[in-house]
Amino acid sequence: MSFGEYLKQLRKDKSISQRELAEKSGVSNAEISRIETGGRQKISPDVLRAIAPILEIPYEELMDKAGYINSKSSFMTEHREAEELFIATVTPKLIMDGWSVERTRRASFAGDLVAKKGKEEWHIDYRFFRTREDNDKHFRYDMRTRELLWRTYGRLAIYDKDNITKYTIAVSDDKIYEIVLKYPPRLLRLKVTAMLIDLEEGKIIDEQILNE
């Protein structure tokens, strides 16, 4: 069974239409159709992460089915290591600032960490980007970052719970961070920020509000 056939069957088992999956995940209906019909052979890990919580399936399982864990296990290893460093860097600071911190299940819409203080609820989502060395690096970085932001802002726009007071996109690459700052969300009532983490030094470098 191809990944497209697997995704189509999984979607039908959950009684979710292509349009509904697109609206809830932020991935375009055309892209989902291309994946299911075999028109998209190399599926972006960002797309898999976006659809995983909608289909109620672990992100790793989709990555495995798409061939990443078997043929590109180094990517998943780097991703996990970076995520663990992010958690270890951010959690102590939040606790010191009086937040209670909960680590969410992988592929949850809520992000990697949920911090609560009184009536405030802050969701922090770390996004891993693998460094590229090709000559087209700037374009690829910009393109991938904009795709990520488009899906993230789309999900936030249709999120049907009012408990979140702040949502943060955290990255550990200064180039990605600068691109995120260039593309703030429009018409979102929710406060959205961007955070730059230095994983090697174990510290938060900067955080800026995107939609003042």
C-alpha positions as CSV (number, residue, x, y, z in Angstrom):
1,M,0.0,0.0,0.0
2,S,1.4,3.4,-1.0
3,F,1.4,6.3,1.5
4,G,-1.3,8.0,-0.4
5,E,-3.6,4.9,-0.2
6,Y,-2.8,4.6,3.5
7,L,-3.7,8.3,4.1
8,K,-6.9,8.0,2.2
9,Q,-7.9,4.9,4.1
10,L,-7.0,6.5,7.5
11,R,-9.0,9.6,6.6
12,K,-12.0,7.5,5.7
13,D,-11.8,5.5,8.8
14,K,-12.0,8.8,10.8
15,S,-14.9,9.9,8.6
16,I,-13.0,13.1,7.6
17,S,-13.3,14.5,4.1
18,Q,-10.3,15.9,2.2
19,R,-11.8,19.4,2.6
20,E,-12.3,19.0,6.3
21,L,-8.7,17.7,6.7
22,A,-7.4,20.7,4.7
23,E,-9.4,23.2,6.7
24,K,-8.4,21.8,10.1
25,S,-4.7,21.2,9.3
26,G,-3.9,24.2,7.2
27,V,-2.6,22.0,4.4
28,S,-4.3,22.8,1.0
29,N,-7.0,20.5,-0.3
30,A,-5.0,20.3,-3.6
31,E,-1.9,19.1,-1.7
32,I,-3.8,16.4,0.2
33,S,-5.4,15.3,-3.1
34,R,-1.9,15.1,-4.7
35,I,-0.6,13.0,-1.8
36,E,-3.5,10.5,-1.9
37,T,-3.4,10.1,-5.7
38,G,0.4,9.6,-5.8
39,G,1.1,13.0,-7.4
40,R,3.3,14.0,-4.4
41,Q,6.0,11.4,-3.9
42,K,8.1,13.3,-1.3
43,I,5.8,14.5,1.5
44,S,7.1,17.3,3.7
45,P,7.5,16.4,7.4
46,D,5.8,19.7,8.1
47,V,2.7,18.5,6.3
48,L,2.8,15.2,8.2
49,R,3.0,17.1,11.5
50,A,0.1,19.3,10.5
51,I,-2.3,16.4,9.7
52,A,-1.2,14.0,12.5
53,P,-3.3,15.6,15.3
54,I,-6.4,15.9,13.0
55,L,-6.2,12.2,12.2
56,E,-5.4,11.4,15.9
57,I,-2.3,9.5,14.9
58,P,1.3,9.9,16.2
59,Y,3.6,12.0,14.1
60,E,6.2,9.3,14.1
61,E,3.8,6.8,12.6
62,L,3.1,9.0,9.7
63,M,6.9,9.6,9.3
64,D,7.4,5.9,9.3
65,K,4.7,5.2,6.8
66,A,6.1,8.0,4.6
67,G,9.6,6.3,4.7
68,Y,11.4,8.9,6.8
69,I,12.2,6.7,9.8
70,N,13.5,3.8,7.7
71,S,15.4,5.8,5.0
72,K,16.0,9.0,6.8
73,S,16.3,8.0,10.4
74,S,19.0,10.7,11.0
75,F,16.4,13.4,10.4
76,M,14.2,12.0,13.2
77,T,17.2,11.5,15.5
78,E,18.2,15.2,15.0
79,H,14.6,16.3,15.4
80,R,14.2,14.4,18.7
81,E,17.5,15.6,20.1
82,A,16.7,19.2,19.2
83,E,13.3,19.0,20.7
84,E,14.7,17.5,24.0
85,L,17.2,20.4,24.2
86,F,14.4,22.9,23.6
87,I,12.3,21.4,26.4
88,A,15.3,21.4,28.7
89,T,16.1,25.0,27.9
90,V,12.6,26.5,28.2
91,T,11.0,24.5,31.0
92,P,13.2,25.7,33.9
93,K,12.8,29.4,33.0
94,L,9.0,29.0,32.8
95,I,8.9,27.4,36.2
96,M,11.1,30.1,37.7
97,D,8.7,32.7,36.3
98,G,5.8,31.1,38.1
99,W,4.3,29.0,35.3
100,S,3.1,25.4,35.7
101,V,4.4,23.5,32.6
102,E,2.9,20.5,30.9
103,R,4.6,18.6,28.0
104,T,2.0,17.6,25.4
105,R,1.9,14.5,23.4
106,R,3.9,14.6,20.2
107,A,2.0,16.0,17.2
108,S,-0.6,17.7,19.4
109,F,-2.1,20.9,18.0
110,A,-1.3,22.6,21.3
111,G,2.5,22.5,20.6
112,D,5.3,21.0,22.7
113,L,4.7,22.8,25.9
114,V,1.6,24.3,27.6
115,A,2.4,26.8,30.4
116,K,-0.4,28.0,32.8
117,K,-0.4,30.9,35.3
118,G,-3.8,32.0,36.7
119,K,-6.1,32.5,33.7
120,E,-3.2,32.7,31.3
121,E,-2.4,29.7,29.0
122,W,0.7,29.9,26.8
123,H,1.3,27.3,24.1
124,I,4.9,27.0,22.8
125,D,5.6,25.0,19.7
126,Y,9.2,24.3,18.7
127,R,9.9,23.9,15.0
128,F,12.9,22.0,13.8
129,F,14.6,22.9,10.5
130,R,17.5,20.9,9.2
131,T,20.4,23.0,7.9
132,R,20.8,23.0,4.1
133,E,24.1,23.5,2.3
134,D,23.0,23.9,-1.3
135,N,23.3,27.1,-3.3
136,D,19.6,27.7,-3.2
137,K,19.5,27.7,0.6
138,H,18.0,31.2,1.1
139,F,15.1,30.5,-1.2
140,R,14.4,27.1,0.4
141,Y,14.5,28.5,3.9
142,D,12.1,31.3,3.0
143,M,9.7,29.0,1.1
144,R,9.6,26.4,3.9
145,T,9.2,29.0,6.6
146,R,6.3,30.7,4.8
147,E,4.6,27.3,4.3
148,L,5.0,26.5,8.0
149,L,3.6,29.9,9.0
150,W,0.7,29.7,6.6
151,R,-0.4,26.3,8.1
152,T,0.2,27.5,11.6
153,Y,-1.8,30.7,11.3
154,G,-4.6,28.9,9.4
155,R,-5.0,26.4,12.3
156,L,-5.0,29.2,14.9
157,A,-7.7,31.1,12.9
158,I,-10.1,28.1,13.2
159,Y,-9.1,26.9,16.6
160,D,-12.4,26.5,18.5
161,K,-11.2,26.9,22.0
162,D,-10.8,30.2,23.8
163,N,-8.4,29.0,26.5
164,I,-5.2,30.0,24.8
165,T,-4.0,33.5,25.6
166,K,-0.6,33.3,23.9
167,Y,1.0,31.1,21.2
168,T,4.7,31.0,20.5
169,I,6.6,29.6,17.5
170,A,10.1,28.7,18.7
171,V,13.0,28.1,16.4
172,S,16.7,27.5,16.9
173,D,18.0,28.9,13.6
174,D,18.6,32.7,13.4
175,K,17.9,32.7,9.6
176,I,14.5,31.1,10.2
177,Y,13.8,33.4,13.0
178,E,14.4,36.5,10.8
179,I,12.0,35.1,8.2
180,V,9.3,34.4,10.8
181,L,9.5,38.1,11.9
182,K,9.0,39.2,8.3
183,Y,5.6,37.4,8.1
184,P,3.3,38.2,11.0
185,P,-0.2,36.9,11.2
186,R,-3.1,39.1,10.1
187,L,-6.5,39.4,11.9
188,L,-5.7,37.0,14.7
189,R,-7.0,38.1,18.1
190,L,-4.7,35.6,19.8
191,K,-1.3,37.0,20.8
192,V,1.4,35.3,18.7
193,T,5.1,35.6,19.4
194,A,8.4,34.2,17.8
195,M,11.1,32.9,20.0
196,L,14.8,32.2,19.2
197,I,16.6,29.5,21.2
198,D,20.3,28.7,21.4
199,L,20.2,25.0,22.0
200,E,24.0,24.7,22.4
201,E,24.1,27.4,25.1
202,G,20.8,26.4,26.5
203,K,19.2,29.8,26.6
204,I,16.5,32.0,25.1
205,I,18.1,34.6,22.8
206,D,15.0,36.7,21.9
207,E,11.2,36.8,21.8
208,Q,9.1,39.2,19.8
209,I,5.4,39.8,19.5
210,L,4.3,39.2,15.9
211,N,0.8,40.8,15.9
212,E,0.8,43.9,18.1
